[in-house]
């Protein structure tokens, strides 16, 4: 049963779900999304687990199958452009590893306005508050948490933020249309972060008190010096390459970033420490060096010709 909302608002919303080889998770996401009664497009990033065949039999869901895996950034860019071209006013974005919660659409409706980008509060798979890193130091590009209890003290329902997350993001389609190009080839890492930064400059970027999505599982990341980091060399490459690209973009637009290269150096060293000390993979340092090289030259296609070293367990086999 759909939520009791103005039918015109519901008809103006398109849910954009991006998936890749996680059919079981996708089924749970769509099952949780169905009661809201909104148009839905699933962007299938060339899945090989039967996702495409299953989607053909799902009523009320449009399937947009990409010819190759373009990562989360390419998937969201394609889905957003598909929905914008069909005249939807609002885009509701989510990965296949989250599920919307009852009352979510009503929460968005209370804050929906022209030029608004809404990041909702989120629960972990264990049902705990997921503390959103919604604040940004524009000098260093360091992200800081917006503690939920403190942010919404005094009964506030929404607070300004500088960042965003594609896990439940709700955004004015007209605002989104002009913010896609810079990050659509990021593959993964920094795409939704940069989207939020751009939205904060071009419109109103808000963090909502209402819990609108819940994660299906909590990702674990290895520790380096007490800090969590990307679990795969592939992820580290994209994090460092795209971070470099974002620094250059921020500095070119005069938004700050004066101290960001110092933080980048620390991030690069941390990635090397994990690669060499924890994984004992010296060849991976070359991949991390290429991340900097591709990022500093704005080469967002270099990774697709990059052969990453096999994981140690694969090499042993």
N, C-alpha and C positions, 0 to 999 in steps of 0.2 A: 504493500500500500504506500502511495506516494505521500510525501510530507504536505501538510496543509499550507501551501504557499500560493501566491499570485501566479496563475498559470502563465501569464506573459513573461514573468521572470524565469520560470523553469524552462520555458521554450527558448529563451535567449541563451541558455547555458549549454556548453558542450564539454563533456568530460573527455580529457585526452589521457589515455593510459599507454605507457610504453612498456613493452615486454621483450624478453629474449631468453628462450630456453627455460622458462619457469612456468610451465603450464599449470601445475597444481596451485601455485601462488596466484596466477592470473584468474583462475576459476574462483578463488576466494575473494579476490578484489572485485570482480564483476558481480558476484553474488551480493556483496555488501553494497555495491553501487546501485543495483537494480531498483530498490525501493524508492530512490529519489526521483525516478522517472525523467531523467535528463538524457538528451542525445549523447551517444558515446562513440568515440572512435578509438580503436586499439591499434597502435602502431607496432607492427611485428618486425623486429629487427632481424629478419632472416633466420628465425628460429628453426631448429632441426629436430624438435621433440614432438612434432605433431600439432603444434599450436595453430598453424595456418589451416589445417584440415578441420580442427575443432571449431575455429572461429566461423567457418562457413556455415555451420549449423546453429549459430547462436542468433536468435531473433532480436531485432532492435539494436544490434551492434554493427557498426561499420568497421571493416578491417582494412587497414592500410599497410600492405606488405612491402617492405623495402627490399631491393635486390641484394643488398649486402648489409652486414651489421655496421651501423653508423654510430653505435654507442648511445648513451642516454641523451647526449646533446643533439645528435643528428635526429634521433627519434622524436624528441620533443619539438625540435624546429619543424620537422615535417608535419607532425600532428597539429601544431599551432597554426601553421600556414594553411593546412587543409580546413580547419574550423573557421579561420578568418575569411577565407575565400568563399565560404558558404553562408556568411553573414551573421554568425553568432556574435553576440555582444560580450559574453563572458566565457573564459576558458578556465576549466577546473583540471589542474594537472596532477598526475600521480604516477609513481612507478608501480610495478606489479608486486612489490613487496610490502605495500601498505593497504589498509582497508578503511574506507570512510566510516565514521561513526554516526549513529542517529542524531539528528538535529544539526548536522553540519551545514546543510544548504540554508537553513533558517538563520544560522549564525552569519554566513556570508551575506545574506540578503540585508541584514541589519546595517552592514557597513559598505555595501556596494554603492559606488559613486563613480562618476567619470574620472579617469586617470588614477584609479586606485589599484594597488597590488597588495593582496592579503595573504600573509603566511599564518596559518592557524597553529595553536598549541597542539602538541602531539604526545601520544603515549607510547612507551616502549612496549615490546611484546610481553613484558612482565607486568604491564599495567602501571608503570611508574611514569612520572613526568620526564619527558625528554627536554632537557634544558637547551633552548635555542640560542645559537651563536648569532645574534642579530645585530650586535653593535660592531662598528668598524673604526679602527684608528686609521684615518686616511693618510697619515704620514708613513706608517709602517705596513699598512694593510693587514694588520693583525686583527683577527676576529675575537670578540669577547662575548661571553654569555649574557643573556638577559634573564636573570633568575626569575622564574615564574612568580613566586610569592611576592617578591619585591616589586617587579614590574607592574603588577596589577593590584597593588595595595591601594586602599581607599576606594575600591569598587570600579576602577577603570576597566573598560572592556577592550580597549585597543591602545597601543602605544607606538610611536614612530620607531622605525628601524632602518638600517642601511643595507640589510642583506635579505635573502629569500631562500626558500627551499622548495624544490619541485615535488616534495611529498605532501600534496594537498594544497598547493598554491592556487589561489583564485585571483584572476587578474582581468582587468578591462582589456578586451581584445584590441581596441584602438591603441591603447598604450603599448601592448605587447608587440603589435605589428612593427613598430620602429625599433625594437630592442633585440631582435633575433640574430641578425647577421654577425655581430662580433664573436659569438660563442658557438655557433652551430657546428663548427668543425672541431670542437674541443674533444669529442668522443666521450670522455668522462673527466670529472673533476673541474671545479671552478665555473661550470656553465650556469648553474642556478645562483651561485654567489655573484657572478658578474651581472646576471640578469637583475638581481636585487639592487646592486649598486647603480645600474643604469636607471632602474625604476625610481630609486630614491632621488635621482637627479632630475628625471623627466616628469615625475608624478608624485603620488603620495604612497609611501611604502609603510604598511602597518603590520604589527604583530598582534594577533587576536588572543584574548583570554580563553575563548572556547576551545575545547578539545574536539577536533574535527576528524582526525585520522589516528590510527594505531598501527604500529609496525607489526608485521607478521613474524619477524625474527630479528634479533639484535646482532649486528655484525661485531665480531671481535677483531681487534687489531693488535699487532705485536707491540711490545713496549721497547722504547729506546730511551734510556736515561729517565725512566719514569713517565715518558710521554708516549701516547699511542700514535701509531703511524700506519701508512698504507700497507696492506698485507701482501701485496704482490709487486714484483718489479715492474710489471705492466702499469699498475696503478701509480707507482712512484714516478714513472716516466711522465705520464700525463699530468700529474699534479705539478711537477717541476716545470714542464714545458709551458703549461697554461698559466701558471703563476707568473712566469717570466713575461708572457704575452700581456697579462693583465697589468703588470707594473708599467710596461711600456705604454699601454693605452691610457692609464690613469695619468701618467706624467705628461703625455702628449696633449691631454685635454685640460691640464692645469688643475687637476683635482687634488694633487698631493703626491705621495709616493716618494718623498725625498729620502726617507730612511728605509725604504722597502728593500733595497738591494742588500742591506745588512741582514735583514730577516731572511731574504732568499738564500744568502750564503749559509746561514744557520740551518735552514731547511735542507739544503743540498748536503751539508755535512751529516745531518741526522740520517738522511736517506742512505748515504754511503756507509755510515756506521751499521745500520741494519743489514745492508747488503753484504758487507764484508765480515763484520764481527758475528752477527747472528746467523747469517745464511752461508757464510764462507764462500761467497761468490764474487771473486775479483773481476770476472768478466762483466758483471752487472754495472761496474763503475763506468764503463764505456757507454752504456745505455743512459746513465744519468748525465754524463757529459754531453751526449747528443740531445738530451732534453733541454739543457741550457742553450746549446747551439741552435736548435730548431726554434726555441722560444725567442731568442734574441734576434733572429732573422725573420720572425713571423711565419715560419714554415709549419703550417698546420696539417700538411699531408705527409711529412717525412716519416712518421711512425708506421704508415701503411706499407712501406718498403723495408721496415726494420725487422730483422730476425732477432728475437729475444733469445737469450741463452735458455736452454731447457732447465726446468726445475731439477734440483738434485736427485729427487726420487725418480724422475724420468730418465736422467742420465745414468743412474745405477741400473735401470731396467734395460 
